[in-house]
Amino acid sequence: MEKAMLRNMMEKTGKKIEDWLVIINSNNFLKHGEIVKYLKSEYSLTHGYANLIARKYLANN
């Protein structure tokens, strides 16, 4: 499922995962919940995509 979401991310969100990671990095978030809340409120992402982006970001930092 994760692979499918990553494949479809550009179509569904307008950005690639790398773009989202840059956005999150520029905001210096430390907690998963903060990232999800931010993405949902500021970019109207679904919980699924916000959660995936948060997990990818935290796994790389």
PDB file of N, CA, C and O in Angstrom:
ATOM      1  N   MET A   1       0.820  -1.196   0.000  1.00  0.00           N
ATOM      2  CA  MET A   1       0.000   0.000   0.000  1.00  0.00           C
ATOM      3  C   MET A   1       0.865   1.261   0.000  1.00  0.00           C
ATOM      4  O   MET A   1       0.570   2.216  -0.720  1.00  0.00           O
ATOM      5  N   GLU A   2       1.926   1.268   0.802  1.00  0.00           N
ATOM      6  CA  GLU A   2       2.813   2.427   0.868  1.00  0.00           C
ATOM      7  C   GLU A   2       3.416   2.731  -0.503  1.00  0.00           C
ATOM      8  O   GLU A   2       3.491   3.891  -0.906  1.00  0.00           O
ATOM      9  N   LYS A   3       3.838   1.702  -1.209  1.00  0.00           N
ATOM     10  CA  LYS A   3       4.432   1.902  -2.532  1.00  0.00           C
ATOM     11  C   LYS A   3       3.431   2.538  -3.484  1.00  0.00           C
ATOM     12  O   LYS A   3       3.792   3.417  -4.266  1.00  0.00           O
ATOM     13  N   ALA A   4       2.186   2.107  -3.426  1.00  0.00           N
ATOM     14  CA  ALA A   4       1.142   2.679  -4.277  1.00  0.00           C
ATOM     15  C   ALA A   4       0.908   4.147  -3.918  1.00  0.00           C
ATOM     16  O   ALA A   4       0.738   4.984  -4.804  1.00  0.00           O
ATOM     17  N   MET A   5       0.899   4.454  -2.641  1.00  0.00           N
ATOM     18  CA  MET A   5       0.700   5.832  -2.224  1.00  0.00           C
ATOM     19  C   MET A   5       1.851   6.715  -2.694  1.00  0.00           C
ATOM     20  O   MET A   5       1.630   7.838  -3.147  1.00  0.00           O
ATOM     21  N   LEU A   6       3.077   6.209  -2.586  1.00  0.00           N
ATOM     22  CA  LEU A   6       4.217   6.983  -3.057  1.00  0.00           C
ATOM     23  C   LEU A   6       4.154   7.187  -4.569  1.00  0.00           C
ATOM     24  O   LEU A   6       4.484   8.265  -5.064  1.00  0.00           O
ATOM     25  N   ARG A   7       3.734   6.164  -5.297  1.00  0.00           N
ATOM     26  CA  ARG A   7       3.590   6.256  -6.748  1.00  0.00           C
ATOM     27  C   ARG A   7       2.542   7.300  -7.133  1.00  0.00           C
ATOM     28  O   ARG A   7       2.713   8.026  -8.112  1.00  0.00           O
ATOM     29  N   ASN A   8       1.474   7.369  -6.371  1.00  0.00           N
ATOM     30  CA  ASN A   8       0.357   8.261  -6.675  1.00  0.00           C
ATOM     31  C   ASN A   8       0.433   9.620  -5.983  1.00  0.00           C
ATOM     32  O   ASN A   8      -0.454  10.455  -6.164  1.00  0.00           O
ATOM     33  N   MET A   9       1.470   9.848  -5.202  1.00  0.00           N
ATOM     34  CA  MET A   9       1.543  11.054  -4.378  1.00  0.00           C
ATOM     35  C   MET A   9       1.477  12.334  -5.201  1.00  0.00           C
ATOM     36  O   MET A   9       0.760  13.262  -4.827  1.00  0.00           O
ATOM     37  N   MET A  10       2.198  12.408  -6.298  1.00  0.00           N
ATOM     38  CA  MET A  10       2.207  13.621  -7.117  1.00  0.00           C
ATOM     39  C   MET A  10       0.802  13.929  -7.625  1.00  0.00           C
ATOM     40  O   MET A  10       0.359  15.076  -7.588  1.00  0.00           O
ATOM     41  N   GLU A  11       0.114  12.908  -8.095  1.00  0.00           N
ATOM     42  CA  GLU A  11      -1.246  13.088  -8.620  1.00  0.00           C
ATOM     43  C   GLU A  11      -2.221  13.502  -7.518  1.00  0.00           C
ATOM     44  O   GLU A  11      -3.072  14.366  -7.730  1.00  0.00           O
ATOM     45  N   LYS A  12      -2.096  12.889  -6.350  1.00  0.00           N
ATOM     46  CA  LYS A  12      -3.061  13.116  -5.270  1.00  0.00           C
ATOM     47  C   LYS A  12      -2.779  14.376  -4.444  1.00  0.00           C
ATOM     48  O   LYS A  12      -3.707  15.010  -3.941  1.00  0.00           O
ATOM     49  N   THR A  13      -1.483  14.741  -4.306  1.00  0.00           N
ATOM     50  CA  THR A  13      -1.131  15.856  -3.431  1.00  0.00           C
ATOM     51  C   THR A  13      -0.509  17.041  -4.154  1.00  0.00           C
ATOM     52  O   THR A  13      -0.425  18.133  -3.593  1.00  0.00           O
ATOM     53  N   GLY A  14      -0.073  16.837  -5.390  1.00  0.00           N
ATOM     54  CA  GLY A  14       0.564  17.909  -6.142  1.00  0.00           C
ATOM     55  C   GLY A  14       2.054  18.037  -5.915  1.00  0.00           C
ATOM     56  O   GLY A  14       2.706  18.904  -6.498  1.00  0.00           O
ATOM     57  N   LYS A  15       2.600  17.164  -5.058  1.00  0.00           N
ATOM     58  CA  LYS A  15       4.031  17.200  -4.759  1.00  0.00           C
ATOM     59  C   LYS A  15       4.572  15.780  -4.621  1.00  0.00           C
ATOM     60  O   LYS A  15       3.833  14.850  -4.297  1.00  0.00           O
ATOM     61  N   LYS A  16       5.869  15.629  -4.871  1.00  0.00           N
ATOM     62  CA  LYS A  16       6.546  14.353  -4.655  1.00  0.00           C
ATOM     63  C   LYS A  16       6.957  14.265  -3.186  1.00  0.00           C
ATOM     64  O   LYS A  16       6.984  15.274  -2.481  1.00  0.00           O
ATOM     65  N   ILE A  17       7.272  13.065  -2.734  1.00  0.00           N
ATOM     66  CA  ILE A  17       7.671  12.869  -1.331  1.00  0.00           C
ATOM     67  C   ILE A  17       8.866  13.755  -0.978  1.00  0.00           C
ATOM     68  O   ILE A  17       8.929  14.300   0.124  1.00  0.00           O
ATOM     69  N   GLU A  18       9.804  13.901  -1.898  1.00  0.00           N
ATOM     70  CA  GLU A  18      10.985  14.731  -1.631  1.00  0.00           C
ATOM     71  C   GLU A  18      10.592  16.182  -1.352  1.00  0.00           C
ATOM     72  O   GLU A  18      11.185  16.838  -0.495  1.00  0.00           O
ATOM     73  N   ASP A  19       9.593  16.676  -2.077  1.00  0.00           N
ATOM     74  CA  ASP A  19       9.115  18.044  -1.868  1.00  0.00           C
ATOM     75  C   ASP A  19       8.492  18.197  -0.485  1.00  0.00           C
ATOM     76  O   ASP A  19       8.728  19.186   0.209  1.00  0.00           O
ATOM     77  N   TRP A  20       7.698  17.211  -0.095  1.00  0.00           N
ATOM     78  CA  TRP A  20       7.073  17.256   1.220  1.00  0.00           C
ATOM     79  C   TRP A  20       8.120  17.206   2.330  1.00  0.00           C
ATOM     80  O   TRP A  20       7.981  17.890   3.344  1.00  0.00           O
ATOM     81  N   LEU A  21       9.160  16.405   2.145  1.00  0.00           N
ATOM     82  CA  LEU A  21      10.207  16.296   3.171  1.00  0.00           C
ATOM     83  C   LEU A  21      10.934  17.621   3.357  1.00  0.00           C
ATOM     84  O   LEU A  21      11.302  17.971   4.478  1.00  0.00           O
ATOM     85  N   VAL A  22      11.145  18.358   2.276  1.00  0.00           N
ATOM     86  CA  VAL A  22      11.772  19.684   2.369  1.00  0.00           C
ATOM     87  C   VAL A  22      10.872  20.637   3.161  1.00  0.00           C
ATOM     88  O   VAL A  22      11.350  21.390   4.009  1.00  0.00           O
ATOM     89  N   ILE A  23       9.583  20.600   2.881  1.00  0.00           N
ATOM     90  CA  ILE A  23       8.625  21.459   3.595  1.00  0.00           C
ATOM     91  C   ILE A  23       8.649  21.158   5.093  1.00  0.00           C
ATOM     92  O   ILE A  23       8.711  22.073   5.914  1.00  0.00           O
ATOM     93  N   ILE A  24       8.601  19.892   5.437  1.00  0.00           N
ATOM     94  CA  ILE A  24       8.610  19.511   6.856  1.00  0.00           C
ATOM     95  C   ILE A  24       9.928  19.901   7.505  1.00  0.00           C
ATOM     96  O   ILE A  24       9.945  20.409   8.626  1.00  0.00           O
ATOM     97  N   ASN A  25      11.025  19.666   6.807  1.00  0.00           N
ATOM     98  CA  ASN A  25      12.347  19.989   7.351  1.00  0.00           C
ATOM     99  C   ASN A  25      12.471  21.482   7.643  1.00  0.00           C
ATOM    100  O   ASN A  25      13.091  21.863   8.636  1.00  0.00           O
ATOM    101  N   SER A  26      11.900  22.324   6.807  1.00  0.00           N
ATOM    102  CA  SER A  26      12.010  23.774   6.999  1.00  0.00           C
ATOM    103  C   SER A  26      11.213  24.259   8.209  1.00  0.00           C
ATOM    104  O   SER A  26      11.400  25.387   8.665  1.00  0.00           O
ATOM    105  N   ASN A  27      10.328  23.413   8.727  1.00  0.00           N
ATOM    106  CA  ASN A  27       9.526  23.787   9.888  1.00  0.00           C
ATOM    107  C   ASN A  27      10.048  23.197  11.195  1.00  0.00           C
ATOM    108  O   ASN A  27       9.513  23.501  12.261  1.00  0.00           O
ATOM    109  N   ASN A  28      11.067  22.372  11.131  1.00  0.00           N
ATOM    110  CA  ASN A  28      11.716  21.821  12.319  1.00  0.00           C
ATOM    111  C   ASN A  28      10.775  21.083  13.266  1.00  0.00           C
ATOM    112  O   ASN A  28      10.874  21.232  14.484  1.00  0.00           O
ATOM    113  N   PHE A  29       9.875  20.297  12.715  1.00  0.00           N
ATOM    114  CA  PHE A  29       8.992  19.489  13.557  1.00  0.00           C
ATOM    115  C   PHE A  29       9.761  18.313  14.137  1.00  0.00           C
ATOM    116  O   PHE A  29      10.670  17.777  13.503  1.00  0.00           O
ATOM    117  N   LEU A  30       9.390  17.920  15.341  1.00  0.00           N
ATOM    118  CA  LEU A  30      10.049  16.803  16.003  1.00  0.00           C
ATOM    119  C   LEU A  30       9.109  15.625  16.240  1.00  0.00           C
ATOM    120  O   LEU A  30       9.570  14.493  16.392  1.00  0.00           O
ATOM    121  N   LYS A  31       7.807  15.870  16.273  1.00  0.00           N
ATOM    122  CA  LYS A  31       6.851  14.822  16.625  1.00  0.00           C
ATOM    123  C   LYS A  31       5.938  14.484  15.458  1.00  0.00           C
ATOM    124  O   LYS A  31       5.539  15.348  14.678  1.00  0.00           O
ATOM    125  N   HIS A  32       5.626  13.214  15.368  1.00  0.00           N
ATOM    126  CA  HIS A  32       4.765  12.691  14.314  1.00  0.00           C
ATOM    127  C   HIS A  32       3.425  13.434  14.270  1.00  0.00           C
ATOM    128  O   HIS A  32       2.978  13.858  13.205  1.00  0.00           O
ATOM    129  N   GLY A  33       2.809  13.581  15.402  1.00  0.00           N
ATOM    130  CA  GLY A  33       1.501  14.225  15.475  1.00  0.00           C
ATOM    131  C   GLY A  33       1.519  15.675  15.015  1.00  0.00           C
ATOM    132  O   GLY A  33       0.562  16.146  14.399  1.00  0.00           O
ATOM    133  N   GLU A  34       2.598  16.379  15.310  1.00  0.00           N
ATOM    134  CA  GLU A  34       2.735  17.772  14.865  1.00  0.00           C
ATOM    135  C   GLU A  34       2.771  17.851  13.343  1.00  0.00           C
ATOM    136  O   GLU A  34       2.140  18.719  12.740  1.00  0.00           O
ATOM    137  N   ILE A  35       3.509  16.946  12.736  1.00  0.00           N
ATOM    138  CA  ILE A  35       3.644  16.931  11.282  1.00  0.00           C
ATOM    139  C   ILE A  35       2.303  16.630  10.634  1.00  0.00           C
ATOM    140  O   ILE A  35       1.888  17.320   9.703  1.00  0.00           O
ATOM    141  N   VAL A  36       1.628  15.603  11.123  1.00  0.00           N
ATOM    142  CA  VAL A  36       0.332  15.213  10.562  1.00  0.00           C
ATOM    143  C   VAL A  36      -0.665  16.364  10.678  1.00  0.00           C
ATOM    144  O   VAL A  36      -1.350  16.696   9.710  1.00  0.00           O
ATOM    145  N   LYS A  37      -0.746  16.959  11.836  1.00  0.00           N
ATOM    146  CA  LYS A  37      -1.671  18.065  12.060  1.00  0.00           C
ATOM    147  C   LYS A  37      -1.372  19.232  11.111  1.00  0.00           C
ATOM    148  O   LYS A  37      -2.288  19.811  10.526  1.00  0.00           O
ATOM    149  N   TYR A  38      -0.110  19.567  10.964  1.00  0.00           N
ATOM    150  CA  TYR A  38       0.303  20.655  10.081  1.00  0.00           C
ATOM    151  C   TYR A  38      -0.083  20.371   8.634  1.00  0.00           C
ATOM    152  O   TYR A  38      -0.670  21.226   7.969  1.00  0.00           O
ATOM    153  N   LEU A  39       0.239  19.186   8.147  1.00  0.00           N
ATOM    154  CA  LEU A  39      -0.053  18.848   6.756  1.00  0.00           C
ATOM    155  C   LEU A  39      -1.555  18.829   6.479  1.00  0.00           C
ATOM    156  O   LEU A  39      -2.001  19.267   5.418  1.00  0.00           O
ATOM    157  N   LYS A  40      -2.316  18.331   7.414  1.00  0.00           N
ATOM    158  CA  LYS A  40      -3.769  18.280   7.233  1.00  0.00           C
ATOM    159  C   LYS A  40      -4.377  19.682   7.266  1.00  0.00           C
ATOM    160  O   LYS A  40      -5.266  19.986   6.470  1.00  0.00           O
ATOM    161  N   SER A  41      -3.915  20.527   8.164  1.00  0.00           N
ATOM    162  CA  SER A  41      -4.515  21.859   8.284  1.00  0.00           C
ATOM    163  C   SER A  41      -4.007  22.841   7.231  1.00  0.00           C
ATOM    164  O   SER A  41      -4.786  23.633   6.702  1.00  0.00           O
ATOM    165  N   GLU A  42      -2.725  22.798   6.923  1.00  0.00           N
ATOM    166  CA  GLU A  42      -2.159  23.769   5.983  1.00  0.00           C
ATOM    167  C   GLU A  42      -2.284  23.363   4.515  1.00  0.00           C
ATOM    168  O   GLU A  42      -2.355  24.222   3.637  1.00  0.00           O
ATOM    169  N   TYR A  43      -2.312  22.068   4.250  1.00  0.00           N
ATOM    170  CA  TYR A  43      -2.323  21.589   2.865  1.00  0.00           C
ATOM    171  C   TYR A  43      -3.531  20.709   2.543  1.00  0.00           C
ATOM    172  O   TYR A  43      -3.642  20.191   1.432  1.00  0.00           O
ATOM    173  N   SER A  44      -4.413  20.543   3.486  1.00  0.00           N
ATOM    174  CA  SER A  44      -5.637  19.741   3.308  1.00  0.00           C
ATOM    175  C   SER A  44      -5.352  18.317   2.826  1.00  0.00           C
ATOM    176  O   SER A  44      -6.121  17.753   2.048  1.00  0.00           O
ATOM    177  N   LEU A  45      -4.244  17.743   3.292  1.00  0.00           N
ATOM    178  CA  LEU A  45      -3.930  16.363   2.945  1.00  0.00           C
ATOM    179  C   LEU A  45      -4.831  15.421   3.725  1.00  0.00           C
ATOM    180  O   LEU A  45      -5.305  15.747   4.814  1.00  0.00           O
ATOM    181  N   THR A  46      -5.055  14.260   3.156  1.00  0.00           N
ATOM    182  CA  THR A  46      -5.779  13.234   3.896  1.00  0.00           C
ATOM    183  C   THR A  46      -4.882  12.728   5.013  1.00  0.00           C
ATOM    184  O   THR A  46      -3.667  12.920   4.988  1.00  0.00           O
ATOM    185  N   HIS A  47      -5.493  12.085   5.984  1.00  0.00           N
ATOM    186  CA  HIS A  47      -4.710  11.542   7.093  1.00  0.00           C
ATOM    187  C   HIS A  47      -3.693  10.517   6.588  1.00  0.00           C
ATOM    188  O   HIS A  47      -2.569  10.461   7.088  1.00  0.00           O
ATOM    189  N   GLY A  48      -4.074   9.722   5.620  1.00  0.00           N
ATOM    190  CA  GLY A  48      -3.170   8.700   5.099  1.00  0.00           C
ATOM    191  C   GLY A  48      -1.903   9.277   4.515  1.00  0.00           C
ATOM    192  O   GLY A  48      -0.809   8.804   4.824  1.00  0.00           O
ATOM    193  N   TYR A  49      -2.027  10.287   3.679  1.00  0.00           N
ATOM    194  CA  TYR A  49      -0.836  10.898   3.082  1.00  0.00           C
ATOM    195  C   TYR A  49      -0.032  11.678   4.115  1.00  0.00           C
ATOM    196  O   TYR A  49       1.198  11.623   4.105  1.00  0.00           O
ATOM    197  N   ALA A  50      -0.696  12.392   4.995  1.00  0.00           N
ATOM    198  CA  ALA A  50       0.021  13.124   6.047  1.00  0.00           C
ATOM    199  C   ALA A  50       0.798  12.159   6.935  1.00  0.00           C
ATOM    200  O   ALA A  50       1.940  12.436   7.304  1.00  0.00           O
ATOM    201  N   ASN A  51       0.196  11.044   7.274  1.00  0.00           N
ATOM    202  CA  ASN A  51       0.845  10.039   8.099  1.00  0.00           C
ATOM    203  C   ASN A  51       2.059   9.448   7.382  1.00  0.00           C
ATOM    204  O   ASN A  51       3.117   9.285   7.991  1.00  0.00           O
ATOM    205  N   LEU A  52       1.918   9.131   6.116  1.00  0.00           N
ATOM    206  CA  LEU A  52       3.025   8.572   5.345  1.00  0.00           C
ATOM    207  C   LEU A  52       4.195   9.549   5.265  1.00  0.00           C
ATOM    208  O   LEU A  52       5.346   9.159   5.457  1.00  0.00           O
ATOM    209  N   ILE A  53       3.906  10.801   4.985  1.00  0.00           N
ATOM    210  CA  ILE A  53       4.959  11.816   4.901  1.00  0.00           C
ATOM    211  C   ILE A  53       5.658  11.963   6.250  1.00  0.00           C
ATOM    212  O   ILE A  53       6.886  12.044   6.302  1.00  0.00           O
ATOM    213  N   ALA A  54       4.902  11.999   7.327  1.00  0.00           N
ATOM    214  CA  ALA A  54       5.490  12.125   8.665  1.00  0.00           C
ATOM    215  C   ALA A  54       6.395  10.935   8.977  1.00  0.00           C
ATOM    216  O   ALA A  54       7.494  11.110   9.505  1.00  0.00           O
ATOM    217  N   ARG A  55       5.938   9.730   8.654  1.00  0.00           N
ATOM    218  CA  ARG A  55       6.752   8.534   8.920  1.00  0.00           C
ATOM    219  C   ARG A  55       8.040   8.556   8.118  1.00  0.00           C
ATOM    220  O   ARG A  55       9.101   8.221   8.644  1.00  0.00           O
ATOM    221  N   LYS A  56       7.964   8.945   6.847  1.00  0.00           N
ATOM    222  CA  LYS A  56       9.153   9.009   5.990  1.00  0.00           C
ATOM    223  C   LYS A  56      10.123  10.052   6.527  1.00  0.00           C
ATOM    224  O   LYS A  56      11.330   9.817   6.570  1.00  0.00           O
ATOM    225  N   TYR A  57       9.599  11.204   6.937  1.00  0.00           N
ATOM    226  CA  TYR A  57      10.457  12.263   7.454  1.00  0.00           C
ATOM    227  C   TYR A  57      11.179  11.815   8.720  1.00  0.00           C
ATOM    228  O   TYR A  57      12.395  11.971   8.832  1.00  0.00           O
ATOM    229  N   LEU A  58      10.447  11.268   9.656  1.00  0.00           N
ATOM    230  CA  LEU A  58      11.046  10.857  10.927  1.00  0.00           C
ATOM    231  C   LEU A  58      12.007   9.690  10.770  1.00  0.00           C
ATOM    232  O   LEU A  58      12.962   9.574  11.538  1.00  0.00           O
ATOM    233  N   ALA A  59      11.775   8.826   9.794  1.00  0.00           N
ATOM    234  CA  ALA A  59      12.675   7.699   9.536  1.00  0.00           C
ATOM    235  C   ALA A  59      14.026   8.177   9.002  1.00  0.00           C
ATOM    236  O   ALA A  59      15.045   7.510   9.185  1.00  0.00           O
ATOM    237  N   ASN A  60      14.026   9.344   8.336  1.00  0.00           N
ATOM    238  CA  ASN A  60      15.262   9.868   7.749  1.00  0.00           C
ATOM    239  C   ASN A  60      15.981  10.850   8.660  1.00  0.00           C
ATOM    240  O   ASN A  60      17.070  11.316   8.327  1.00  0.00           O
ATOM    241  N   ASN A  61      15.395  11.169   9.795  1.00  0.00           N
ATOM    242  CA  ASN A  61      16.019  12.158  10.697  1.00  0.00           C
ATOM    243  C   ASN A  61      16.210  11.612  12.080  1.00  0.00           C
ATOM    244  O   ASN A  61      16.720  12.311  12.956  1.00  0.00           O
TER     245      ASN A  61
END
